[in-house]
Amino acid sequence: MRILVLGGDGYLGWPVALHLSGRGHEVGVVDNFARRQYDFEMGVDSLVPISHLQRRVRVWREVSGLEISAYVGDLTDASFVHRTVKEFAPEAIVHFAEQRSAPYSMIDQSHAVYTQVNNVSGTLNLLYAIADVDPSIHLVKLGTMGEYGTPNIDIEEGFIEITHRGRTDVLPYPKQPGSFYHLSKVHDSHNIMFACRIWGLRSTDLNQGIVYGQETPETLLHPDLATRFDYDGVFGTVLNRFCVQAVVGHPLTVYGKGGQTRGMLDIRDTLACIELACLNPPDQGEYRVFNQFTESFSVLQLAEMVVEAYPGKAEIAHLDDPRVEKEEHYYRAAHTKLLDLGLVPHLLGPRTLASILSVVERHRDRVDPRAIEPTVEWRSTANVLRTSGAADRATSLETEPSDA
């Protein structure tokens, strides 16, 4: 297939592009490198050094003999989006290109506005481009399990059958997002579902859990093919952060009681899920939702697993939760549709944890302990960034490039 990966320079976008290319698909990537700009703003860097996109593409050609087309531009630029979709003529578009951090969206008003304008308007431009250029293009959109929140009933895959006053209908599952970032994803879901219904587009919304890991078969082929590894308090994901803390002798920072339970999946399973969705498209006019995770763990369970797996001494510290969330709650979410398509999960165990810890050990000299602590308080409307070397963002975020 011809597949265009938006946000193809990012943590997941780059290894997905490599995986799809290695599997024989014709792949193009789009990015504007705003994710790298966020690191500059936060005063942090990827634990694993990452090469620039042009070098990545060149090295991939050298080691695999395969081409990846690169487009540099911004999804909030409607003319760029139309032009790129028309030129590459994809059969499927994989959309990773949004500001993805909940803490980042909760820093202050400008970061919240930026996140929603960037994410929602970029996806709207994409929907219009698909409708105008080729409505048969399959949009594979990365959503998040965070759209659902933590209801006291089972979470279904996108839709729920409701009987009310003697009448029954299948309706979108109620959403209880926990940040302005998660709200932007809810807005996306509604806009995509509407475009499918009105314009006859077809889309798969992948409500993804928290991804862990950094190595894939393709990124291991050469150091310049490595993807990023975030551990800081704003962009770092929980399991990766715990592994960094264990290796450098920092207490594993569990927010509150640690009963917050989330769906999780290995980075290698993300690659498989994306390809399965692309190879098994919905019907024209169909909007479908897959819950993309393989297992559920509480934050405390994850911390305890890292402590047990780490060969040295590691301790757990409970911090006041900077987020507004239930610290103990019911959590049971359906996730059968990707399994039905053939997903064979990599489950979290000692071998996977040892692999992540090994990555951290090799790059431990790049860890900045000051970047690990949480710096964003949900209850504040104007957080002051305290990460090491954080740049003073004096101008409006609206004047800066958005995430491709």
C-alpha positions as CSV (number, residue, x, y, z in Angstrom):
1,M,0.0,0.0,0.0
2,R,0.9,3.7,-0.2
3,I,0.8,5.0,3.3
4,L,1.5,8.5,4.5
5,V,2.6,8.8,8.2
6,L,1.9,12.2,9.7
7,G,4.2,13.1,12.6
8,G,6.8,10.7,11.1
9,D,9.7,12.2,13.0
10,G,8.2,11.4,16.4
11,Y,8.5,8.7,19.1
12,L,5.9,6.4,17.4
13,G,5.7,7.9,13.9
14,W,9.3,7.1,13.0
15,P,9.4,3.4,14.0
16,V,6.0,3.0,12.4
17,A,7.3,4.4,9.1
18,L,10.3,2.1,9.3
19,H,8.1,-0.9,10.0
20,L,5.7,-0.2,7.2
21,S,8.5,0.4,4.8
22,G,10.3,-2.8,5.8
23,R,7.0,-4.7,5.3
24,G,6.9,-3.6,1.6
25,H,4.6,-0.6,1.8
26,E,5.5,2.7,0.0
27,V,5.9,5.2,2.8
28,G,5.9,8.9,3.1
29,V,6.4,10.9,6.3
30,V,5.3,14.4,7.2
31,D,6.6,16.5,10.1
32,N,7.6,20.1,11.0
33,F,9.8,19.1,13.9
34,A,7.8,20.9,16.6
35,R,8.3,18.0,18.9
36,R,12.0,18.8,18.9
37,Q,11.1,22.4,19.7
38,Y,9.2,21.3,22.8
39,D,12.4,19.8,24.1
40,F,14.1,23.1,23.7
41,E,11.3,24.9,25.5
42,M,11.3,22.4,28.4
43,G,15.1,22.3,28.6
44,V,15.3,18.6,28.2
45,D,16.4,16.0,25.6
46,S,15.7,12.5,24.5
47,L,17.5,10.0,26.7
48,V,18.6,8.2,23.5
49,P,20.3,10.5,20.9
50,I,18.2,10.9,17.8
51,S,19.4,12.0,14.3
52,H,17.6,14.5,12.2
53,L,15.0,13.3,9.8
54,Q,17.0,13.7,6.6
55,R,19.8,11.6,8.0
56,R,17.4,9.0,9.2
57,V,15.8,8.6,5.8
58,R,19.3,8.4,4.2
59,V,20.5,5.8,6.6
60,W,17.4,3.7,6.1
61,R,18.0,3.8,2.4
62,E,21.6,2.6,3.0
63,V,20.8,-0.3,5.3
64,S,17.5,-1.5,3.7
65,G,17.7,-0.3,0.1
66,L,14.2,1.2,0.6
67,E,13.0,4.7,0.1
68,I,10.9,6.9,2.5
69,S,9.6,10.2,1.1
70,A,9.8,13.1,3.4
71,Y,7.6,16.2,3.5
72,V,8.3,19.1,5.8
73,G,5.3,21.2,6.7
74,D,2.5,22.0,9.1
75,L,-1.0,20.5,9.2
76,T,-2.4,23.8,10.3
77,D,-1.4,25.0,6.8
78,A,-4.4,23.8,4.7
79,S,-2.7,24.4,1.3
80,F,0.3,22.3,2.4
81,V,-2.0,19.5,3.5
82,H,-3.9,19.4,0.3
83,R,-0.8,19.6,-1.8
84,T,0.9,16.8,0.1
85,V,-2.1,14.5,0.0
86,K,-2.5,15.1,-3.7
87,E,1.2,14.6,-4.5
88,F,1.8,11.4,-2.5
89,A,-1.7,9.9,-3.3
90,P,-1.9,7.6,-0.3
91,E,-4.3,4.7,0.1
92,A,-4.0,5.2,3.9
93,I,-2.9,8.1,6.1
94,V,-1.6,7.3,9.6
95,H,-2.1,10.4,11.8
96,F,0.3,10.8,14.7
97,A,0.9,14.5,14.2
98,E,-0.5,16.2,17.3
99,Q,0.8,17.6,20.6
100,R,0.6,14.5,22.7
101,S,1.3,15.5,26.3
102,A,-1.4,16.0,28.9
103,P,0.9,17.9,31.3
104,Y,2.1,20.2,28.4
105,S,-1.6,21.1,27.7
106,M,-2.1,22.0,31.4
107,I,0.8,24.3,31.9
108,D,-1.2,27.5,31.3
109,Q,-3.7,29.1,29.0
110,S,-1.4,29.6,26.0
111,H,-0.3,25.9,26.1
112,A,-4.0,24.8,26.4
113,V,-5.1,27.0,23.5
114,Y,-2.1,25.9,21.4
115,T,-2.8,22.2,22.0
116,Q,-6.4,22.4,21.0
117,V,-6.0,24.8,18.0
118,N,-3.0,22.8,16.7
119,N,-4.6,19.3,17.2
120,V,-8.2,20.1,16.1
121,S,-7.5,22.4,13.2
122,G,-4.8,20.1,11.8
123,T,-7.1,17.2,11.8
124,L,-9.9,19.3,10.2
125,N,-7.5,20.4,7.4
126,L,-6.7,16.7,6.9
127,L,-10.4,15.7,6.7
128,Y,-11.0,18.4,4.1
129,A,-8.0,17.4,2.1
130,I,-9.1,13.7,2.0
131,A,-12.6,14.7,1.1
132,D,-11.4,17.0,-1.8
133,V,-8.6,14.8,-3.1
134,D,-9.7,11.2,-2.6
135,P,-12.5,10.2,-0.2
136,S,-11.5,6.6,-0.5
137,I,-8.3,7.3,1.5
138,H,-8.4,5.4,4.9
139,L,-7.6,7.7,7.8
140,V,-6.0,5.8,10.7
141,K,-6.1,8.3,13.5
142,L,-4.2,7.9,16.8
143,G,-6.7,8.5,19.6
144,T,-6.2,7.8,23.3
145,M,-7.8,5.6,26.0
146,G,-7.7,8.9,28.0
147,E,-10.8,10.0,26.1
148,Y,-12.9,7.6,28.2
149,G,-11.7,8.6,31.7
150,T,-12.3,6.1,34.4
151,P,-16.1,5.4,34.5
152,N,-17.5,3.0,37.1
153,I,-18.8,0.7,34.3
154,D,-17.0,-1.3,31.6
155,I,-15.4,0.7,28.7
156,E,-16.5,-0.5,25.3
157,E,-14.7,0.0,22.0
158,G,-16.0,3.4,21.0
159,F,-19.8,2.7,21.2
160,I,-22.3,1.5,23.7
161,E,-25.8,0.1,23.4
162,I,-28.2,2.2,25.6
163,T,-31.8,1.5,26.4
164,H,-33.6,4.6,27.6
165,R,-37.4,4.9,28.3
166,G,-38.1,1.8,26.3
167,R,-36.0,2.7,23.3
168,T,-32.6,1.3,22.3
169,D,-29.7,2.8,20.3
170,V,-26.0,2.3,19.8
171,L,-24.3,5.6,20.7
172,P,-20.7,6.9,21.1
173,Y,-19.4,5.9,24.5
174,P,-19.5,8.8,26.9
175,K,-16.2,10.7,27.3
176,Q,-14.6,12.0,30.5
177,P,-11.2,13.3,29.4
178,G,-8.7,14.4,32.0
179,S,-6.8,17.2,30.4
180,F,-7.1,19.8,27.6
181,Y,-5.0,17.4,25.5
182,H,-7.4,14.6,26.0
183,L,-10.3,17.0,25.2
184,S,-8.6,17.8,21.9
185,K,-8.7,14.1,21.1
186,V,-12.4,13.9,21.9
187,H,-13.0,16.9,19.6
188,D,-11.1,15.0,16.9
189,S,-13.2,11.9,17.3
190,H,-16.4,13.8,16.9
191,N,-15.1,15.7,13.8
192,I,-13.9,12.5,12.2
193,M,-17.1,10.6,12.9
194,F,-19.1,13.6,11.5
195,A,-16.9,13.7,8.3
196,C,-17.5,10.0,7.7
197,R,-21.2,10.4,8.1
198,I,-21.5,13.5,5.9
199,W,-18.8,13.0,3.3
200,G,-18.6,9.2,3.2
201,L,-15.0,9.1,4.4
202,R,-13.7,6.0,6.2
203,S,-11.6,6.1,9.4
204,T,-10.2,3.9,12.2
205,D,-9.8,5.7,15.5
206,L,-7.2,3.9,17.5
207,N,-7.7,4.7,21.2
208,Q,-4.2,3.8,22.3
209,G,-3.0,3.1,25.8
210,I,0.3,4.1,27.3
211,V,3.2,2.9,25.2
212,Y,6.5,1.6,26.7
213,G,9.8,0.7,25.2
214,Q,12.2,2.2,22.7
215,E,13.6,-0.6,20.5
216,T,12.1,-2.2,17.5
217,P,13.6,-4.6,14.9
218,E,14.1,-1.7,12.5
219,T,15.5,0.9,14.9
220,L,18.1,-1.6,16.0
221,L,19.6,-1.8,12.5
222,H,21.7,1.4,13.0
223,P,22.1,4.0,15.8
224,D,20.8,6.8,13.4
225,L,17.5,4.9,13.1
226,A,16.8,5.1,16.9
227,T,13.6,6.7,18.1
228,R,13.3,9.0,21.0
229,F,13.0,8.0,24.7
230,D,11.3,10.6,27.0
231,Y,11.6,10.5,30.7
232,D,10.9,14.0,31.9
233,G,7.9,15.1,33.9
234,V,6.1,16.6,31.0
235,F,6.6,14.2,28.1
236,G,7.9,11.1,29.8
237,T,5.6,8.1,29.9
238,V,5.3,6.3,33.3
239,L,7.1,3.0,32.8
240,N,10.0,4.6,30.9
241,R,10.3,7.2,33.6
242,F,10.3,4.5,36.4
243,C,13.1,2.7,34.6
244,V,15.2,5.8,34.4
245,Q,14.6,6.6,38.0
246,A,15.7,3.1,39.1
247,V,18.9,3.2,37.1
248,V,20.0,6.6,38.4
249,G,19.1,5.9,42.0
250,H,16.1,8.3,42.1
251,P,13.0,7.1,43.9
252,L,10.3,5.9,41.6
253,T,7.7,8.8,41.8
254,V,4.2,7.4,42.2
255,Y,1.5,10.0,42.2
256,G,-0.8,9.7,45.2
257,K,-1.8,6.2,46.1
258,G,-0.8,4.8,42.7
259,G,-4.1,3.1,42.1
260,Q,-4.6,4.9,38.8
261,T,-5.1,2.1,36.3
262,R,-4.4,2.4,32.6
263,G,-4.1,0.3,29.4
264,M,-0.5,-0.4,28.3
265,L,1.2,-1.8,25.3
266,D,4.7,-2.5,23.9
267,I,6.0,-0.2,21.2
268,R,6.3,-3.2,18.9
269,D,2.6,-3.9,19.3
270,T,1.8,-0.3,18.2
271,L,3.6,-1.1,14.9
272,A,1.6,-4.3,14.4
273,C,-1.7,-2.5,15.3
274,I,-1.1,0.2,12.7
275,E,-0.4,-2.2,9.9
276,L,-3.4,-4.4,10.8
277,A,-5.7,-1.4,10.7
278,C,-4.3,-0.3,7.3
279,L,-4.6,-3.8,5.8
280,N,-8.2,-4.2,7.1
281,P,-9.9,-0.9,6.2
282,P,-13.5,-0.1,7.1
283,D,-16.2,0.4,4.6
284,Q,-16.7,3.7,2.8
285,G,-18.6,6.0,5.2
286,E,-17.7,3.9,8.3
287,Y,-16.2,5.3,11.4
288,R,-14.9,2.6,13.7
289,V,-12.9,2.6,17.0
290,F,-10.3,0.1,18.2
291,N,-9.1,0.2,21.8
292,Q,-5.3,-0.3,21.2
293,F,-3.8,-1.8,24.4
294,T,-2.9,-5.3,25.5
295,E,-2.8,-5.2,29.4
296,S,-3.9,-3.0,32.3
297,F,-1.8,-2.1,35.3
298,S,-2.0,0.4,38.1
299,V,0.8,2.9,38.5
300,L,1.9,1.3,41.7
301,Q,1.9,-2.2,40.1
302,L,4.3,-0.8,37.4
303,A,6.6,0.7,40.0
304,E,6.7,-2.5,41.9
305,M,7.5,-4.5,38.7
306,V,10.4,-2.2,38.0
307,V,11.7,-2.5,41.5
308,E,11.6,-6.3,41.2
309,A,13.2,-6.3,37.8
310,Y,16.1,-3.9,38.6
311,P,19.1,-5.8,39.8
312,G,20.2,-3.0,42.1
313,K,18.4,-1.1,44.8
314,A,15.3,0.8,43.9
315,E,12.7,2.6,46.1
316,I,9.2,3.9,45.6
317,A,8.2,7.4,46.8
318,H,4.6,8.6,46.9
319,L,4.1,12.2,45.8
320,D,1.1,14.4,46.1
321,D,-0.8,13.8,42.8
322,P,-0.4,16.9,40.6
323,R,-3.3,15.8,38.5
324,V,-7.0,15.9,39.2
325,E,-7.9,12.2,38.9
326,K,-9.3,9.3,40.9
327,E,-6.4,7.5,42.6
328,E,-8.3,4.3,43.1
329,H,-11.0,3.3,40.7
330,Y,-12.7,0.5,38.7
331,Y,-11.1,-0.1,35.3
332,R,-12.2,-2.7,32.8
333,A,-11.9,-1.9,29.1
334,A,-12.7,-4.0,26.0
335,H,-9.9,-4.5,23.5
336,T,-10.8,-7.5,21.3
337,K,-11.0,-6.0,17.8
338,L,-7.3,-5.9,17.0
339,L,-6.8,-9.3,18.6
340,D,-9.6,-10.6,16.2
341,L,-7.5,-9.1,13.3
342,G,-4.5,-11.2,14.3
343,L,-2.5,-9.1,16.9
344,V,-0.1,-11.3,18.9
345,P,0.8,-9.1,21.9
346,H,4.2,-8.7,23.5
347,L,3.2,-8.8,27.2
348,L,5.0,-7.0,29.9
349,G,7.4,-9.2,31.8
350,P,11.0,-9.4,33.1
351,R,12.6,-9.7,29.7
352,T,10.9,-6.5,28.4
353,L,11.7,-4.6,31.6
354,A,15.4,-5.8,31.4
355,S,15.5,-4.5,27.8
356,I,14.2,-1.0,28.8
357,L,16.6,-0.9,31.7
358,S,19.5,-1.8,29.5
359,V,18.7,1.1,27.1
360,V,18.6,3.4,30.1
361,E,21.9,2.0,31.5
362,R,23.7,2.6,28.2
363,H,22.6,6.3,28.2
364,R,22.5,7.0,31.9
365,D,25.1,9.8,31.5
366,R,22.4,11.8,29.5
367,V,19.9,11.7,32.4
368,D,19.1,15.1,34.0
369,P,17.6,14.3,37.4
370,R,16.1,17.8,37.6
371,A,13.9,17.0,34.6
372,I,12.2,14.0,36.3
373,E,10.1,15.7,38.9
374,P,6.5,16.7,38.0
375,T,6.4,20.4,37.1
376,V,2.7,20.9,36.1
377,E,0.0,21.2,38.7
378,W,-3.5,20.6,37.2
379,R,-5.1,22.9,39.7
380,S,-3.1,25.9,38.7
381,T,-4.0,28.0,35.6
382,A,-0.4,29.4,35.3
383,N,2.3,26.9,36.1
384,V,5.9,28.1,36.1
385,L,8.2,25.6,34.3
386,R,11.0,24.3,36.5
387,T,12.7,21.9,34.2
388,S,16.4,22.4,33.7
389,G,17.3,25.1,31.3
390,A,13.7,25.8,30.3
391,A,13.6,28.5,27.6
392,D,11.7,31.7,28.3
393,R,8.7,31.6,26.0
394,A,7.9,35.3,25.9
395,T,6.0,35.3,22.6
396,S,2.7,33.8,22.0
397,L,2.6,30.1,21.1
398,E,0.3,30.9,18.2
399,T,3.3,32.5,16.4
400,E,5.4,29.3,16.6
401,P,5.2,26.2,14.4
402,S,2.7,23.6,15.4
403,D,3.2,19.8,15.5
404,A,3.1,18.4,12.0
